[in-house]
Amino acid sequence: MIAGIIANPASGKDIRRLVAHATVFDNQEKANLIRRILLGLQAAGVQTVWFMPDYFGFYERALDAFSGENQLSMEIKLLPMQCKANQEDSQLAAAKMVELGVRCLVTLGGDGTNRVVSKGAGVVPIMPVSTGTNNVFSVMVEGTIAGLAAGLVATGAVEEEYSLIRTKKLIIYINGKAVDIALIDAVVLAEQFIGCRAIWDMGKIRQIVATCGEPFHIGIAAIVGALHPIDMRESKGINLIIESGGQRQYPAQSSSIQVNAAVGPGLIRSVPVRSYELMSLGQKVVVRHVPCVIAVDGEREIIVGPEDCVEIELVQTGPLVVDVKSTLKRAAEKGLFINR
């Protein structure tokens, strides 16, 4: 009955606070959120919680509130690892927690955070709590409820068929070798530098490959959602070719499909889609524009040279994710919230 918490102190603070109207998710509020998650985990019967160390010190700050008669009954431990203050911390922490027997990982961050956590998590379920900007994989959920749902999964109180969703992912290949993954989207940009990582200039986009997208999403997934909505549970994806020039503030007459979407907080743009195709599981599509940079789940990560051959594959082997509503509903049906 062990759970883990991986909190990213850098989430919710990227360049979109300058180029759009995104809000800052303060680290002190994240500490408050962690306290509520801990109380939810404890109420569900979790006995031990492992924390990833970080430069802000979420472990110490969260536990400051629990002293004297408010002391937690669970054992809270700080993971023994060196903190590098980059995304490698999250992947390493997830892998170490799996080795220590953690049964559910609670993450605080955006889609980028969950992408790297999933690399280390393996078959251990993730409860992704949104503290990022353009979040599709991670969800907006109250901390107490997130902790309670994660705890019911960690203790095995609710069966997997009611509590977990098997997600999709994209595998990016360069010259036949798998180099990285994306949980939501891989975006081909007509440039060759990483820079600030976040995507905010639609004019640079040449191709979008996505696992899902809904009209109520924000960011790249909103383009998919406005054109052809795909649910995270559906066994298909989509490949979009974007017209060179990439964005207009107002619709224009052309042979492309003008898709109006909320590509960022307060940023509604018309994106010209030249063509698109639905993808089936196991299908690979070729990246048509090289050289380029490929952004995975909202962050520029992969530099592609002019001679490289790049393919992107849609597979059903993404991480297991806690379905909060279904988990709690099943717990209620089993009478787990009733003292007998």
N, C-alpha and C positions, 0 to 999 in steps of 0.2 A: 504494500500500500504506500508507494513512493511516487511523488510528483516532482516536477522540476519547473523552475521559472527562469526564462531568458528574457531580459529587458534591455532594449537598445536605447541608450541615452541620447543618441544622435537622431533618432527618428522624429519626424515632424518639424524639422528645422532646415530643410534644403532651400535651394534658390527660388522655389515657387512662392516663398514669402515675399520676394522682391518683384518677380515678374508677373505674379498673379495676386490673388487675394486670400491665400491660404492662411489659416491660423497657426500659431505656434502652440505645440503641446508641451507645456512646461514640465520639467523633470520633477518638480515638487508634486505636481498633480499625478504624475506617474507613480511616485512613491505612495501617495494616498490610494491610488488604484491597486497597487500591489498589496496594501494592507487589507483591502476588501477581498481581493482574490484569496489571500491567506485564510481569512475567516470563512470563506466559502469552502475551501479545501478541507479545513478542519471540521466543519459541520458535516461534510460528506464522509468523514472517517479516515482521511489520509493521516498517516502516522509520521512520515518524514518528507521534508521538502528540501531539495537542493537548489541553490542559487548560483547563477553565473556571476563572477566578479566583474565590476565595470568601474570606469574612472569617476563616475558620479557617486558611487557608493550606495546603490539602492538597498543592498542587504542591511547595512547599518541604519540607514534612514527609515526604512520600513519597520524595522524591529524596535526603533526608539519608542513607538507608541504602545508597545506591549511590555509593560512592566508591572510589578506588584500584583494586584488582584486581576489585572488584565492580561497576565502572562498567558501565552499560547500553550496549549497542551501538546502540540506537535513538536517534533525535533526539527529545527531549521539549521541547515548546514551550508557553509560557503564552499563552493567547488574548489579544490586545490589545483589551480592552473594560473599561468602567467597571463595577465591581461595586456594585450597589444593595442587596444583601443581601435580595432578595425573589424571588418566583417568576419575575419577568420575566427575571432573569439566565439561568435555564435555557433559556427559549425563545429568547432572543437568542443565547446561546452555541451552541445547536443550529443555528440558522440560519447563523451565521458559519462554523461548522465545515463545514456543507454547501458553502458557497461556497469553502472552502479544499480541497475534494476529499476530505473524510473519507468512508470507505466503510462504517464501522460505528461506532455510538455506544454506549459502555458507560455506563450510568447507575447511580448509587448513591442509592437513595431508595425511597419508597413509590409507591403508585398515583398520588398527586397530583403527584409529581415527574415521572413518566412522561407524565402527561396534558399538562403544559406543554411538555415536551421534544418530544412528538409534533407539537405545533403548528409547531415550527421545523424538524423533521427531514425532513418531506416523504417521499420514497421511500427515504431512507437507513435501513437496518435498525437496530433498537435491541436491545442486550443488557441487559435490566433486572435488576440485582442488588438483591435486597431488603435494605434497611436501614430500612424504615419499620415501621408497626404492623399495619394490616389490609391485607395485600398479596395481591392476586389477579393483577394484571398482572405485577408484578415477582416474581422467583422466588428461592427460597433455593438458592444454589449456591456452592460453594467458589470463591474468587477466581481461583485458578490455572486451574481448568476454565473459568470464565467468560471469562477472558482468552484462553485457547487457542481456544475456540469463536468468540469475536468476531474473533480474528486470522485464523482460517480463512475467515471471511466477508469480512473486509476485504481479504484478499489474493486472493480469488476462487478459493481452492484447492478449495472444496466448492461444487458447483452450487446455485443458489437453490432448486430444487425439493426438495432434500434438507435445506437449512439454514434456510429461512425459513417463517414462518407469517404469513399475512395476517389481521389481527385485525378485529373489528367495532368500531364506536363509535356513540355517540348524539349527535345534533345537537339542541341546544335552540333553539327559535324563540320569540321574543316579538313578537307582532303581525306575524308573517310574516317577521321578520328573524332570521337565524342569529346568536346571541350567544355561544355557547360549545359545548364538547363534553365528553363523558365517555367514558372507555374501558371502564369496568365498570358503573357505575350512576349514575343521577340520582335523588335522593331529595327529595321534597316535604315540607317541614316547616311546621307551623302556627305560624309566627312570622315576624318581619320584621327580624331583626338578624343580623349575621355573627358577632359575639362571638369565641369561641375557635376557630371554624371546624370543628373535629372534631365528628362526631356521636357522642353517647354516651347520650342520652335517647331511648329508643324511643317514649315517650309523645307526642312531637312529630311523629312520622312519619305522613303521610296517604297517600302513594303512593310506590311504588318502580318505576322502569323500569330494567331491567338487560340487559346483553348476555350475561351468563353467571353461573353460580353453582354450586358443588359442595358436597356435604356436608362435605368436608374443609377448606373455606375458613373464614375468620373475618371477622366484620363483617357488613355488609349482604348480601354475596354468600352468606353462610351461610343466610340466610332463604330465598333462592331455592333453594339447594342442598338444603335440608331439605324444601321443598315440591315442586319440579319441577326436578331437576338439568339444567343446560344447559352443554355444553362450549364452550370458547372457539372451537373450530373449527366448531361447528354454525351453520347459516345461519338462526338464529332468536334471538329475545329473549323477554322476558316483561314484563308490566305487572301490578303488584299494587296493589290498593286496600286500605289498612289501616284497620281499625276505629278510630273515634275513641277515644282513651284509650291505645291503642298498645302497652301491655306489661303482662304479668302475670308474677309470679315463679312462679306455679303455674297449671296449666291450669284454665279455668273453663267452665261450660256456657253456650254461646251459639250463634247461628246462624253465627258465623264459624269459620274453620279455625284452630285453635290450633297454631302452628308453633314448636317448640322449637329454638332455634339459638344457636350461640356468637357473639353479636353483638359481643363484645369479649374481650380476654384475661381469662379467668376469669369472664366474664359470660355465663351461659346464661339466656336469657329466653324466655317464651312470647309470641309476637307474633300478635295476632288478624288474620288476613287475611280481609277480607270477600268479595273475589272476585279472580280473576286470569284473564289471557288470554295466550296465546302470540302473539308478534309475528313477522311475516315481514319480510324485508329490504325496505326502502323504505316500510314502514308507519309512520304517525304516530299517536300517541295524545295525547289532550288532558289537560292538567293540570286536575284537577277542583276543587282547593282553592286559591282565591285570596282575599286576598293570601297570600303565602307567601315562604319562602326555599327555593331549590333548591341542594342540596349535590351537587357533582359529584366522584365518586371519593373520597368521604369528607370533603370540605371545603365548608363553606358559601361560596358564591360569588355567587349570582344573587338579587337582591331583586326580587320580583314585586309590582306594585301591584294594587289591587282591580279596576281596569278593564282590565288586561292579559289578552290571550289567549295562552296558552302551549301549544306543541306540542313533542313529543319524537319524533324520527325515528331508526329503526334502520337503519344502513347498513354495508356491508362494506368501507369505505374507511379502516379504522383503520390504524395503523402496522404496518410489517413487523417481526416479532420473531424473534430467533435461537432456533431449536429446538436446545438444547444437546446433548441425547442423539442426535438424528438427525444433527446436524453431525459429532459426534465418531465416530459409528458409520460414517458414510460415509467420513470421513477414514481410518479404519482399513481399510475395504474397499479403498480406493485405495492402500494401502500408504504413506500420508504420514508415518507414525510410524516407518518402517523406514529405517535408513541402508544404502544399497546401495553 
